Amino acid sequence: MLAQILLEARALHLDRVMLVCAADNPASAKTIEHNGGVLEEAGQPDHSSVLRYWIQLSS
């Protein structure tokens, strides 16, 4: 499903997209990383740990 969303983002000519997931959700983190996600930072907005990823869409 994420791969399809990234195709749609490319069709919209987006250069990159940001994705976040809960730090305690390794399945989501693995999916994001498998699709090219690069971890930017682990943050704590609203007192919950999240992982913030960027995926570069254009070269």
Biopython code that builds the backbone (N, CA, C, O; Angstrom):
import numpy as np
from Bio.PDB.StructureBuilder import StructureBuilder

atoms = [
    (1, "MET", "N", (0.813, -1.186, 0.000)),
    (1, "MET", "CA", (0.000, 0.000, 0.000)),
    (1, "MET", "C", (0.867, 1.266, 0.000)),
    (1, "MET", "O", (0.552, 2.219, -0.712)),
    (2, "LEU", "N", (1.937, 1.292, 0.774)),
    (2, "LEU", "CA", (2.811, 2.461, 0.797)),
    (2, "LEU", "C", (3.425, 2.695, -0.574)),
    (2, "LEU", "O", (3.538, 3.842, -1.006)),
    (3, "ALA", "N", (3.822, 1.637, -1.266)),
    (3, "ALA", "CA", (4.407, 1.796, -2.598)),
    (3, "ALA", "C", (3.421, 2.487, -3.542)),
    (3, "ALA", "O", (3.823, 3.323, -4.350)),
    (4, "GLN", "N", (2.154, 2.150, -3.449)),
    (4, "GLN", "CA", (1.135, 2.788, -4.291)),
    (4, "GLN", "C", (0.992, 4.267, -3.946)),
    (4, "GLN", "O", (0.861, 5.107, -4.837)),
    (5, "ILE", "N", (1.016, 4.576, -2.680)),
    (5, "ILE", "CA", (0.923, 5.975, -2.251)),
    (5, "ILE", "C", (2.112, 6.763, -2.776)),
    (5, "ILE", "O", (1.957, 7.910, -3.194)),
    (6, "LEU", "N", (3.291, 6.165, -2.761)),
    (6, "LEU", "CA", (4.480, 6.850, -3.269)),
    (6, "LEU", "C", (4.383, 7.087, -4.775)),
    (6, "LEU", "O", (4.843, 8.117, -5.268)),
    (7, "LEU", "N", (3.790, 6.149, -5.508)),
    (7, "LEU", "CA", (3.558, 6.361, -6.944)),
    (7, "LEU", "C", (2.638, 7.561, -7.171)),
    (7, "LEU", "O", (2.870, 8.368, -8.071)),
    (8, "GLU", "N", (1.613, 7.670, -6.361)),
    (8, "GLU", "CA", (0.688, 8.802, -6.481)),
    (8, "GLU", "C", (1.375, 10.112, -6.114)),
    (8, "GLU", "O", (1.112, 11.143, -6.735)),
    (9, "ALA", "N", (2.244, 10.084, -5.122)),
    (9, "ALA", "CA", (2.992, 11.281, -4.739)),
    (9, "ALA", "C", (3.913, 11.723, -5.881)),
    (9, "ALA", "O", (4.049, 12.916, -6.150)),
    (10, "ARG", "N", (4.539, 10.757, -6.543)),
    (10, "ARG", "CA", (5.385, 11.086, -7.702)),
    (10, "ARG", "C", (4.544, 11.696, -8.825)),
    (10, "ARG", "O", (4.976, 12.644, -9.481)),
    (11, "ALA", "N", (3.357, 11.156, -9.045)),
    (11, "ALA", "CA", (2.467, 11.692, -10.080)),
    (11, "ALA", "C", (2.077, 13.141, -9.788)),
    (11, "ALA", "O", (1.771, 13.904, -10.703)),
    (12, "LEU", "N", (2.090, 13.508, -8.524)),
    (12, "LEU", "CA", (1.802, 14.892, -8.117)),
    (12, "LEU", "C", (3.051, 15.761, -8.145)),
    (12, "LEU", "O", (3.011, 16.931, -7.763)),
    (13, "HIS", "N", (4.166, 15.183, -8.601)),
    (13, "HIS", "CA", (5.456, 15.880, -8.727)),
    (13, "HIS", "C", (6.011, 16.352, -7.381)),
    (13, "HIS", "O", (6.662, 17.394, -7.301)),
    (14, "LEU", "N", (5.750, 15.586, -6.341)),
    (14, "LEU", "CA", (6.334, 15.894, -5.037)),
    (14, "LEU", "C", (7.796, 15.450, -5.044)),
    (14, "LEU", "O", (8.126, 14.406, -5.606)),
    (15, "ASP", "N", (8.666, 16.236, -4.422)),
    (15, "ASP", "CA", (10.083, 15.898, -4.352)),
    (15, "ASP", "C", (10.377, 14.879, -3.265)),
    (15, "ASP", "O", (11.235, 14.010, -3.425)),
    (16, "ARG", "N", (9.653, 14.994, -2.156)),
    (16, "ARG", "CA", (9.851, 14.076, -1.040)),
    (16, "ARG", "C", (8.605, 14.076, -0.170)),
    (16, "ARG", "O", (7.774, 14.981, -0.237)),
    (17, "VAL", "N", (8.499, 13.044, 0.643)),
    (17, "VAL", "CA", (7.376, 12.939, 1.568)),
    (17, "VAL", "C", (7.910, 12.592, 2.953)),
    (17, "VAL", "O", (8.943, 11.937, 3.094)),
    (18, "MET", "N", (7.181, 13.046, 3.969)),
    (18, "MET", "CA", (7.518, 12.711, 5.343)),
    (18, "MET", "C", (6.511, 11.693, 5.846)),
    (18, "MET", "O", (5.307, 11.817, 5.621)),
    (19, "LEU", "N", (7.029, 10.685, 6.531)),
    (19, "LEU", "CA", (6.184, 9.671, 7.146)),
    (19, "LEU", "C", (6.572, 9.555, 8.609)),
    (19, "LEU", "O", (7.746, 9.681, 8.956)),
    (20, "VAL", "N", (5.601, 9.319, 9.457)),
    (20, "VAL", "CA", (5.877, 9.100, 10.876)),
    (20, "VAL", "C", (5.201, 7.815, 11.313)),
    (20, "VAL", "O", (4.175, 7.408, 10.768)),
    (21, "CYS", "N", (5.798, 7.195, 12.301)),
    (21, "CYS", "CA", (5.179, 6.021, 12.910)),
    (21, "CYS", "C", (5.578, 5.990, 14.377)),
    (21, "CYS", "O", (6.556, 6.616, 14.783)),
    (22, "ALA", "N", (4.824, 5.269, 15.144)),
    (22, "ALA", "CA", (5.123, 5.112, 16.563)),
    (22, "ALA", "C", (6.438, 4.348, 16.716)),
    (22, "ALA", "O", (6.706, 3.399, 15.978)),
    (23, "ALA", "N", (7.243, 4.768, 17.670)),
    (23, "ALA", "CA", (8.537, 4.125, 17.895)),
    (23, "ALA", "C", (8.374, 2.671, 18.320)),
    (23, "ALA", "O", (9.285, 1.866, 18.131)),
    (24, "ASP", "N", (7.241, 2.333, 18.884)),
    (24, "ASP", "CA", (7.014, 0.956, 19.322)),
    (24, "ASP", "C", (6.263, 0.129, 18.272)),
    (24, "ASP", "O", (5.618, -0.867, 18.598)),
    (25, "ASN", "N", (6.359, 0.558, 17.001)),
    (25, "ASN", "CA", (5.707, -0.161, 15.904)),
    (25, "ASN", "C", (6.776, -0.554, 14.875)),
    (25, "ASN", "O", (6.905, 0.102, 13.841)),
    (26, "PRO", "N", (7.538, -1.612, 15.148)),
    (26, "PRO", "CA", (8.634, -1.985, 14.245)),
    (26, "PRO", "C", (8.164, -2.410, 12.855)),
    (26, "PRO", "O", (8.917, -2.266, 11.891)),
    (27, "ALA", "N", (6.954, -2.924, 12.725)),
    (27, "ALA", "CA", (6.458, -3.324, 11.409)),
    (27, "ALA", "C", (6.308, -2.105, 10.492)),
    (27, "ALA", "O", (6.689, -2.154, 9.322)),
    (28, "SER", "N", (5.760, -1.026, 11.020)),
    (28, "SER", "CA", (5.617, 0.190, 10.220)),
    (28, "SER", "C", (6.978, 0.777, 9.874)),
    (28, "SER", "O", (7.203, 1.201, 8.740)),
    (29, "ALA", "N", (7.881, 0.803, 10.840)),
    (29, "ALA", "CA", (9.220, 1.325, 10.582)),
    (29, "ALA", "C", (9.914, 0.517, 9.488)),
    (29, "ALA", "O", (10.564, 1.087, 8.612)),
    (30, "LYS", "N", (9.781, -0.789, 9.533)),
    (30, "LYS", "CA", (10.402, -1.655, 8.526)),
    (30, "LYS", "C", (9.794, -1.398, 7.148)),
    (30, "LYS", "O", (10.517, -1.362, 6.153)),
    (31, "THR", "N", (8.483, -1.221, 7.079)),
    (31, "THR", "CA", (7.816, -0.937, 5.807)),
    (31, "THR", "C", (8.311, 0.379, 5.226)),
    (31, "THR", "O", (8.613, 0.464, 4.036)),
    (32, "ILE", "N", (8.392, 1.390, 6.056)),
    (32, "ILE", "CA", (8.875, 2.700, 5.601)),
    (32, "ILE", "C", (10.312, 2.581, 5.106)),
    (32, "ILE", "O", (10.640, 3.086, 4.033)),
    (33, "GLU", "N", (11.167, 1.920, 5.874)),
    (33, "GLU", "CA", (12.571, 1.769, 5.492)),
    (33, "GLU", "C", (12.704, 0.951, 4.212)),
    (33, "GLU", "O", (13.550, 1.258, 3.373)),
    (34, "HIS", "N", (11.895, -0.068, 4.051)),
    (34, "HIS", "CA", (11.918, -0.900, 2.839)),
    (34, "HIS", "C", (11.573, -0.081, 1.598)),
    (34, "HIS", "O", (12.022, -0.402, 0.498)),
    (35, "ASN", "N", (10.783, 0.967, 1.769)),
    (35, "ASN", "CA", (10.387, 1.832, 0.666)),
    (35, "ASN", "C", (11.266, 3.069, 0.528)),
    (35, "ASN", "O", (10.890, 4.031, -0.142)),
    (36, "GLY", "N", (12.433, 3.044, 1.161)),
    (36, "GLY", "CA", (13.401, 4.125, 0.997)),
    (36, "GLY", "C", (13.411, 5.171, 2.084)),
    (36, "GLY", "O", (14.086, 6.192, 1.950)),
    (37, "GLY", "N", (12.681, 4.944, 3.157)),
    (37, "GLY", "CA", (12.629, 5.917, 4.239)),
    (37, "GLY", "C", (13.958, 6.059, 4.957)),
    (37, "GLY", "O", (14.620, 5.071, 5.276)),
    (38, "VAL", "N", (14.336, 7.299, 5.205)),
    (38, "VAL", "CA", (15.558, 7.616, 5.942)),
    (38, "VAL", "C", (15.148, 8.303, 7.237)),
    (38, "VAL", "O", (14.464, 9.327, 7.218)),
    (39, "LEU", "N", (15.563, 7.739, 8.344)),
    (39, "LEU", "CA", (15.183, 8.278, 9.650)),
    (39, "LEU", "C", (15.779, 9.663, 9.835)),
    (39, "LEU", "O", (16.991, 9.847, 9.719)),
    (40, "GLU", "N", (14.921, 10.641, 10.125)),
    (40, "GLU", "CA", (15.372, 12.002, 10.403)),
    (40, "GLU", "C", (15.622, 12.173, 11.889)),
    (40, "GLU", "O", (16.682, 12.638, 12.306)),
    (41, "GLU", "N", (14.633, 11.793, 12.681)),
    (41, "GLU", "CA", (14.784, 11.934, 14.125)),
    (41, "GLU", "C", (13.713, 11.130, 14.844)),
    (41, "GLU", "O", (12.673, 10.786, 14.282)),
    (42, "ALA", "N", (13.995, 10.853, 16.059)),
    (42, "ALA", "CA", (12.998, 10.253, 16.937)),
    (42, "ALA", "C", (12.537, 11.370, 17.857)),
    (42, "ALA", "O", (13.331, 11.911, 18.627)),
    (43, "GLY", "N", (11.266, 11.716, 17.783)),
    (43, "GLY", "CA", (10.761, 12.831, 18.576)),
    (43, "GLY", "C", (9.732, 12.378, 19.585)),
    (43, "GLY", "O", (9.356, 11.207, 19.634)),
    (44, "GLN", "N", (9.288, 13.314, 20.381)),
    (44, "GLN", "CA", (8.298, 13.006, 21.394)),
    (44, "GLN", "C", (7.197, 14.061, 21.437)),
    (44, "GLN", "O", (6.970, 14.664, 22.486)),
    (45, "PRO", "N", (6.500, 14.298, 20.307)),
    (45, "PRO", "CA", (5.382, 15.241, 20.395)),
    (45, "PRO", "C", (4.245, 14.646, 21.224)),
    (45, "PRO", "O", (3.944, 13.457, 21.123)),
    (46, "ASP", "N", (3.635, 15.471, 22.025)),
    (46, "ASP", "CA", (2.502, 15.034, 22.857)),
    (46, "ASP", "C", (2.858, 13.857, 23.757)),
    (46, "ASP", "O", (1.998, 13.038, 24.083)),
    (47, "HIS", "N", (4.124, 13.772, 24.158)),
    (47, "HIS", "CA", (4.593, 12.760, 25.110)),
    (47, "HIS", "C", (4.523, 11.327, 24.585)),
    (47, "HIS", "O", (4.528, 10.387, 25.380)),
    (48, "SER", "N", (4.459, 11.139, 23.276)),
    (48, "SER", "CA", (4.492, 9.793, 22.717)),
    (48, "SER", "C", (5.665, 9.706, 21.744)),
    (48, "SER", "O", (5.871, 10.618, 20.944)),
    (49, "SER", "N", (6.414, 8.647, 21.802)),
    (49, "SER", "CA", (7.599, 8.516, 20.962)),
    (49, "SER", "C", (7.201, 8.195, 19.528)),
    (49, "SER", "O", (6.425, 7.275, 19.272)),
    (50, "VAL", "N", (7.744, 8.965, 18.609)),
    (50, "VAL", "CA", (7.506, 8.745, 17.191)),
    (50, "VAL", "C", (8.828, 8.746, 16.439)),
    (50, "VAL", "O", (9.819, 9.319, 16.893)),
    (51, "LEU", "N", (8.826, 8.094, 15.279)),
    (51, "LEU", "CA", (9.962, 8.104, 14.372)),
    (51, "LEU", "C", (9.545, 8.893, 13.140)),
    (51, "LEU", "O", (8.466, 8.679, 12.589)),
    (52, "ARG", "N", (10.403, 9.800, 12.718)),
    (52, "ARG", "CA", (10.094, 10.645, 11.560)),
    (52, "ARG", "C", (11.036, 10.265, 10.424)),
    (52, "ARG", "O", (12.257, 10.291, 10.578)),
    (53, "TYR", "N", (10.453, 9.913, 9.284)),
    (53, "TYR", "CA", (11.206, 9.480, 8.101)),
    (53, "TYR", "C", (10.924, 10.388, 6.922)),
    (53, "TYR", "O", (9.832, 10.942, 6.801)),
    (54, "TRP", "N", (11.925, 10.543, 6.042)),
    (54, "TRP", "CA", (11.755, 11.203, 4.755)),
    (54, "TRP", "C", (12.008, 10.181, 3.666)),
    (54, "TRP", "O", (12.905, 9.347, 3.785)),
    (55, "ILE", "N", (11.221, 10.245, 2.606)),
    (55, "ILE", "CA", (11.469, 9.449, 1.405)),
    (55, "ILE", "C", (11.638, 10.433, 0.253)),
    (55, "ILE", "O", (10.736, 11.210, -0.058)),
    (56, "GLN", "N", (12.810, 10.384, -0.370)),
    (56, "GLN", "CA", (13.120, 11.225, -1.520)),
    (56, "GLN", "C", (12.491, 10.605, -2.761)),
    (56, "GLN", "O", (12.730, 9.433, -3.052)),
    (57, "LEU", "N", (11.697, 11.367, -3.490)),
    (57, "LEU", "CA", (10.995, 10.855, -4.657)),
    (57, "LEU", "C", (11.659, 11.236, -5.966)),
    (57, "LEU", "O", (11.573, 10.499, -6.948)),
    (58, "SER", "N", (12.315, 12.373, -5.985)),
    (58, "SER", "CA", (12.982, 12.817, -7.216)),
    (58, "SER", "C", (14.489, 12.704, -7.056)),
    (58, "SER", "O", (15.011, 12.725, -5.942)),
    (59, "SER", "N", (15.183, 12.582, -8.187)),
    (59, "SER", "CA", (16.641, 12.457, -8.105)),
    (59, "SER", "C", (17.341, 13.775, -8.176)),
    (59, "SER", "O", (18.570, 13.825, -8.119)),
]
sb = StructureBuilder()
sb.init_structure("model")
sb.init_model(0)
sb.init_chain("A")
sb.init_seg("    ")
for serial, (resi, resn, name, xyz) in enumerate(atoms, 1):
    if name == "N":
        sb.init_residue(resn, " ", resi, " ")
    sb.init_atom(name, np.array(xyz, "f"), 0.0, 1.0, " ", f" {name:<3s}", serial, name[0])
structure = sb.get_structure()
